[in-house]
């Protein structure tokens, strides 16, 4: 499992990046989501890597 924390605001981000963050369950800075380790999650993390911090649980 991966613990994903939104570190930066989504204001000013592209619509697809905002949608990706929302699909991970992240809407506001400081919010944390726990996701399984799989290809889909890794692709989402890659897309918004500059906005998030990832740690393994």
C-alpha positions in Angstrom: 0.0 0.0 0.0 1.1 3.6 -0.7 0.4 6.6 1.4 -0.1 9.6 -0.9 -0.2 13.1 0.5 -1.2 16.2 -1.6 1.6 18.7 -0.8 0.7 21.5 -3.2 -2.6 23.2 -4.1 -4.5 22.1 -7.3 -5.1 25.8 -8.2 -3.6 26.5 -11.5 -3.1 22.8 -12.5 -4.4 21.4 -15.7 -7.9 19.8 -15.7 -6.5 16.3 -16.3 -4.1 16.7 -13.3 -7.0 17.9 -11.1 -9.1 14.9 -12.2 -6.2 12.5 -11.5 -5.8 14.0 -7.9 -9.5 13.6 -7.3 -9.5 10.0 -8.6 -6.8 9.3 -5.9 -9.1 10.9 -3.3 -7.1 14.1 -2.9 -8.9 17.5 -3.0 -7.0 19.8 -0.7 -3.4 20.2 0.4 -2.4 18.0 3.4 -5.0 15.4 2.6 -3.8 11.8 2.7 -5.0 8.8 0.7 -3.9 5.1 1.0 -3.9 3.3 -2.4 -2.8 -0.2 -3.5 0.4 -0.7 -5.5 -0.6 -1.4 -9.1 0.0 -0.1 -12.6 -3.0 2.2 -12.6 -1.9 3.9 -9.3 1.7 4.2 -10.4 0.5 6.0 -13.6 -1.6 8.4 -11.6 1.4 9.1 -9.3 3.7 9.8 -12.3 1.2 12.2 -13.8 1.0 14.4 -10.6 4.3 13.6 -9.0 5.2 17.3 -8.7 2.1 17.9 -6.5 2.3 14.9 -4.1 4.5 13.0 -1.7 4.5 9.2 -1.7 5.5 6.8 1.1 5.1 3.1 1.4 2.9 1.8 4.3 
